[in-house]
């Protein structure tokens, strides 16, 4: 983990677009065991780069989430698990509900599927 994406995550939080509810780091060791990782100084400047997320623990993530993430990890690799709220969505959703709309479905499109669909549309 290089920490390259964290400034982007911090920017989303700073701009009020998302709120971090849980942030957890896991590492799968070469022997297959999984351990939690501490938030650390990612740039080596002596500063805790992710202090903005200190205490981000809603309790939504549990051992089952860690175990599921571990199945996707190769030995010797690590991952971050983040639960976030799209803060931009709340006022939008509330306005729609006030006007009589209702949610009938929800979902996320995985990035690789979106890229494949866009590539196919261009072809």
C-alpha positions in Angstrom: 0.0 0.0 0.0 1.5 3.3 -1.1 -1.2 5.6 0.3 -1.6 7.3 -3.1 -5.4 7.1 -2.9 -5.7 8.5 0.6 -5.4 12.2 -0.4 -8.4 11.6 -2.8 -10.4 10.0 0.0 -9.5 12.9 2.4 -10.6 15.4 -0.3 -14.0 13.7 -0.6 -14.4 13.9 3.2 -13.2 17.5 3.3 -15.7 18.5 0.5 -18.5 16.9 2.4 -19.3 14.4 -0.4 -18.8 11.4 1.8 -18.5 10.5 5.5 -16.3 7.6 6.6 -18.2 5.3 8.9 -15.7 2.6 9.2 -12.1 2.2 8.0 -10.1 -1.0 8.6 -6.9 -2.3 7.1 -6.1 -6.0 6.8 -3.1 -8.0 5.8 -2.9 -11.5 4.6 0.5 -13.0 5.6 2.4 -15.5 3.5 1.1 -18.3 5.8 -2.5 -17.3 5.1 -3.2 -15.7 8.5 -5.0 -12.4 8.5 -4.2 -9.5 10.8 -5.4 -5.9 11.3 -3.1 -3.1 10.3 -2.6 0.1 12.2 -3.1 3.4 10.4 0.5 4.6 10.0 2.7 7.3 8.5 2.3 6.5 4.9 4.6 9.1 3.4 7.4 8.9 6.0 7.2 12.5 7.0 6.6 11.8 10.7 2.9 12.8 10.5 -0.1 10.6 10.8 -1.5 11.0 7.4 -4.9 9.5 8.1 -5.7 11.3 11.4 -8.9 12.6 9.8 -10.2 9.1 10.1 -9.1 8.4 13.6 -12.0 6.9 15.5 -14.0 6.0 12.3 -15.6 2.9 13.7 -19.4 2.6 13.5 -19.3 -1.1 14.3 -20.8 -2.0 10.9 -17.7 -4.0 10.0 -17.3 -7.3 11.7 -15.1 -10.4 11.6 -17.2 -11.8 8.7 -16.2 -8.8 6.6 -12.6 -9.3 7.5 -12.8 -12.9 6.6 -14.6 -12.1 3.3 -11.9 -9.6 2.4 -9.2 -12.1 3.3 -10.6 -14.6 0.7 -10.0 -12.0 -2.0 -6.4 -11.2 -0.9 -3.4 -13.0 -2.1 -0.8 -14.0 0.5 1.5 -11.1 1.3 -0.9 -8.4 0.3 -3.1 -6.0 2.2 -6.4 -4.1 1.7 -8.4 -1.3 3.1 -12.1 -1.9 3.9 -14.2 1.3 4.0 -17.8 1.9 4.8 -18.9 5.3 3.7 -22.0 7.4 3.4 -22.7 9.4 0.2 -23.6 12.7 1.9 -24.6 14.3 -1.3 -27.4 11.6 -1.7 -29.3 12.4 1.5 -30.7 15.8 0.4 -31.4 14.5 -3.1 -33.2 11.4 -1.7 -35.2 13.5 0.8 -36.4 15.9 -2.0 -37.5 13.0 -4.1 -39.4 11.4 -1.2 -41.1 14.7 -0.5 -42.3 14.8 -4.1 -43.7 11.3 -3.9 -40.9 9.3 -5.4 -39.9 5.9 -3.9 -36.9 3.8 -4.2 -37.6 0.6 -6.1 -34.0 -0.7 -6.6 -30.5 0.1 -5.7 -27.1 -1.2 -6.6 -23.5 -0.5 -7.7 -21.9 -1.2 -11.0 -18.3 -2.6 -10.5 -15.7 -0.5 -12.2 -14.5 -3.3 -14.5 -18.0 -3.9 -15.7 -18.5 -0.2 -16.4 -15.2 0.1 -18.3 -16.1 -3.0 -20.4 -19.6 -1.6 -21.2 -18.1 1.8 -22.3 -15.4 0.0 -24.4 -18.2 -2.1 -26.0 -20.2 1.0 -26.7 -17.2 2.7 -28.4 -16.6 -0.4 -30.6 
